[in-house]
């Protein structure tokens, strides 16, 4: 296993264990199988385990396995505060104590604000005194490092990076999302501030492995270097020095072994121009299924009516690449789960965005198409319900 350092010189395995989707049996977590997989990863040097309060059964399962095998002090636990359901410092304390109990520990190594969406949300948390609460926990040793996980556009990510003295952060990033979400720009910006970056969704929820278009499969098959699609995706990430740790939701021993093998042999800067070109061609094959040729450059931003244009188009394209449910979830994250809605329906057709688009996209027309596709009955219900939790 290879390791990269966090902000304070601790060595983090380049491969982290994502604990959102443990192995299942009969609709429940298969504790025996999950223990085998976690321990196999541990024995190969994986020392970073990422869970969250809202992952059903995850914290309790991880805590039980670490305690049973007497390795709590030999690994790093990352878990998350569900800030979107708290109304006070007391709520934060209540959920944190529950997490400690589930995890069977007295401290958390890496504590994230889960899905921190925008500056206004962070300001709300500060008004509740959460920033001071976090500092107190760090001073007591109950929390070692504080960060946030993020889904959204590059500009807001960079603003959040500057909004607090973070110890680390976590972003969705892969070769398909190179210029969407926080993107390469966000990754490099965080690194330039000395903030380690943990990567989630390295395979885009399996999209970069399963159901690849035939054209993409042929590109991989015909390339002289033979790697699985998953290996290409992971190595592309580890090739970048700004990446600290890449999470993988491993739910088979075969997956653990393959990922560990690749983590042990990947090197920073190993990709050649030909390999970079290969993945760009794969992305092009994937993008042929998309509706809008948006690269996520954000030249169209800011929108006078607060529409998240790149985020909307990313979700709209996702609708035709990954399916309706996945697209709707991403659209809700980037438009509703924040203090001020950034929906496509906010658009008044002023056209300011189109003056700056280097791709010459008919943005107003495509926003209307996206609205029709994404803002159905489920979305409209969420528009009514989610603000009830946000207006705290």
N, C-alpha and C positions, 0 to 999 in steps of 0.2 A: 504494500500500500504506500502511496505517496501522500504527503501532507503539505498544506500551505498554512501560513500563519494568520491568526486573527489580529485585531487591533493591538492586543497586548502580548503578542508573541506566543500564544498557545497554538499548538500544532493540531490542525483540523484535517481529518481525512478528506481527500478530494472527492470521495464518494460518500454521500450521506444517506441515511436510511429514512425514506419518507413513510410515515406511519398512518397515512390517511386511509389506506385500503389494505388492511391485513387480510390474510387468507381466510376464506369463509367456509363454513360447513353447516348446512341446514339453516342458512340465513343468519348464522352467528359467527363470531370470530373463532376460528379453529386454533385454540390456544397451543395445542401440542405442535402443530405444523408451524405456526408463527414463531414459537420458541426455537424450533430447529433452524428456521431461516435467519432470525435475529442473531442467534449464537454463531451460526456459520459466518455471517458478516462480521461479527465481533472478532472471531478468531482469525479472520483475514485482515484485521486492522481497521475496520470501520468504527469510528468513535463518535459520530454525530447522528443523533436520532431526533427527528422532527415530528412533533405531534401538535394537537390543539384541543382546546376545551370542547369544541363542537364536533370533533370527530368521534362518532359513536363507539364507545368502548375502548378507544385507542389509548388514552392516558392510563387507564386502569390496567390494561393488558401489558403495556410497556413497563409500568411500574412493577407489576407482579413478576415479570420475566427477569428484570434487572435485579430485583431483590432475591429471587430464588437462586440465581446464579452468582450472587455476591459481586456484581460488577458495577454497582451504581457509581462508585468513586473512580471508575476507570473509563467512563464515557461521559459525553456531554449531552444533556437533554435540552432541547429547544421546544418550548410550548408557547401558547398565545393567549392574550387577554381578549375576551369577546367584548370589546369596548362598545360595540353597537347596541348592547343590551344593558349597559350600566347607566345609572343615574347619579351616582355619587361615589366618593372615595370608599364608603362602606361597602358598596356593591363590588368595587374592585377587590377589596380585601376579602370579601366573602368568596368570590370566584377563585381568587388566588389560593386561599386556604383549602378550598375543595380540590384544586389541582394538585397541591402538595400531597394531600391525602390519597388521591387517586394514584399518583406517581410514587408514593411511599418514599418520600424524600423530604429533606428539610430545606432544600434550596433548588433553584432552577438556574442552569448555566446561561442559557440564552432565552430572553423573554421578549416576545414580539407583540406589538399592537397589531392585531389580526385584521388584514384587509383595510389598512388605513387609506382612505380614499382621497382626501384633499386637505388643504390648509385649514379650512373652516372647521373640519372635524377635529383636527389636532388642537385648534384654538378652543373648541368646546371642551376637550379633555383637560386642557390647561386650566380653564375656568372652574372645572370640577376639582382641580388640585391633583390630577393624576400624575403630572410631571414631578411634583414634590413627593408624592407617594412613592413613585418609582425610585427617586433618589434615596429616600429613607430605606427602601428595601435593599438597595445596593449597598448602602452604608452598613446595614445589619448583616449583609452577606446572604440574604434570602434570595436575591436576584444578583447574578454576577454581571451580566451584560444586557443592555436594552436596545431593541431595534424595532423594525416594522416590516410587515409583508405588504406587497403592493400589486394591484391590478389597475391599470389606467394608462394615461398618455405620458410621454417623456417630459413635457414641460412641468406638469404637476409633480412628477416624481422628483425632479431636480429642486423644485421649491420645497418639498418635504425634507429632502436631504439637508437643506440649509436652515430648516426651521428648528432644529434641535441638535444637541451634541450626541448623535447616535453612535452606538458601538458597532452596529452592523445592520444589514438590511437583507430582504429576500424578494426576488423578482421572478416573474415568468419570463423565460428567455430561452430561445432555441434558434436554429438557423432559419426557420420559417418566420419567427417573430423578431428578426434582427432589427427591423426598423419600425416595429409597432410595440405596444406596451411601453415599458421603460426603455427597452431597446439597447442597442450597443452604445448609443449616446449616453443614456442613463447609467449604464454599467460603468463606462469610463469616467463619467462625472463623479459617481460615488467613490470610485477608486482614487480619483485625483484628490479627494478630500480625506483619503486615508481610511475609508469605510469599507470593510470586507463585504462581499456580496455572495449570498447563498442563492443558488438557482433552483427554481421549481419548474415543473412542466418541461423537462428537457426533451421529451418525446411528443410534446403537444397532446397529452392525454392519450398517447398511443398512436396518434395520427401519423407520425413519422415512421411508424413500423407497420401498422395494420392498414389495409385498404389503400396502399399507395397506388397511384395511377400506373398503368402498364408502362407508360413512357419513362416514369421515374425508376421502376424496377429494372428496365432494360439498361438505363444509364449506370446503375450500380453494377449490374451483372456484366456489362461490357468493359468496366474499368479494370485496368491491370491489377490493382491492389484489391484483394477480396476481403470485404468487411460486411458484417450484417448492417442493415439500416440503423439499428440501435447503436452499434459501435461508431458509425459515421457521426451520428448526432452527439454522442458523448465526447468523442475526440475533438469535434469542432469546438465544444465548450472548453475542454481542458487545454486546448491550444492557446487560449487567451489568458494572459497573466492576471487580468483583473478578476477572474472567476476564482473564488475561494473554495467553494464546495458545491457539488451538484447532487441534488436529491433524487433518489429513485425509489418508487414504491415497489419493492421487490417481494413478490409472493410465490416464489418457487426457488428451490435450491439451485436449479439450472440458471436462473436469472441472476442470483447472487454470484455464482461462480463466474459467469460471463462478464458481469459488470466489474467485479473485483479484478479479474485478469486485465481488462481494458484500462482500469484505473491505475494499475501497477506499471503499465507500459506506455501510457500516453505522456507526451512531452509538450511543454510550452513552445510554441513556434515551430511545431513539426509539420504543419500543413504547407504544402507547396502551392504555387499559383494554379497548377492543374487541378489540385484537389479542391481548392476554393472555387474554381470554375465549375467543377463537377456539381458541387452543392448548389451553386447559383442556377445551374441548369435543372436540377431537381426541383428547386423552388419555382422556377418558371413553369415546369410541368404541373406542379401543384396549383399555381396561380391561374392556370388555364381554366380551372374549374370555378374561379372566383368571378364575381359580378363587377367589381370596381377596381380599377388599377391604381389604388391608393398605396403609396409606399410608406405612409406614416411620417412624412417629413415635417408635418405641422406648419408649413408655410401659410396655410389657410387660417391659422389661429393667431390671436384669440378671436372668437366669434362674438359679435356685439350682443347676441342673445344667449350666450353661454352654451351653445351646442358643442358637444365633444365630437367634432367632425371625424378625426382619425379613429377614435374609439368606436363611433357608429359604423364606419365603413369596415373596420376590422371584424366587428360582430356580424355585419351583413354578409361579408365574404365567408365568415365561419359557418354561416347558415348553409352554404353550398359545398363546403369542404368537410365539416365535422358533424353537420346535422342541426336540426331546429332547436333541440333542448340545450345543447352546448352553446349555441349562438345566443339564445335568449338569456341564459345565465350570465354570459359575458356582457351582454348589452345592459342588463340590470346593474351589474357591478359598476360599469362605467357611466351610467346615466342616473340611476335612482339612489344607489347606496352612497349618498353624499349629502351634504347640507343643502345644496342648491341643485335641482335637477338639470341635467345637461342633454335632455332628450332631443331627437331629431324634430319632434313636433314643436320645439321652441322656434324653429326657423321661420323667419318672416319674408324670406326671399330677397334680402337686400343685395345679394350678389358680391359683397365685399370679398368673400373667400375666394371666389373664382378669379379675381384679379391677380392673385398671388400663387395659384396652383401651377407648379411646373409640369404636371401631367395633363394639363388642360381638361380636367374632369368637369363635367357638367354637375357641379356639386349640388346645386339646388334640386335638380331633377333626381339625382341619386339619393339625396336625403329623403325625398318624398317616397321613393321606392323602398328605401330602408324602413321608413316609418310604417308603410303598409305591411311589410313583411314581419317586422319585429314588435310593433306596438298593438298586439292583439288583446283579447280579453284577459289573459293571464297577466300580461304586462300592466294593463290598466288597473287590475286589482292590486298588483304590487305597488303601483304608484300611490294608491290610497293607504295601503297598510304600512309600507316601509317608513314614510315620514313620521308615523306615530312613534317609531323607535328612535328616529333621528332627532326629533324635536324634544330634547330632554333638557 
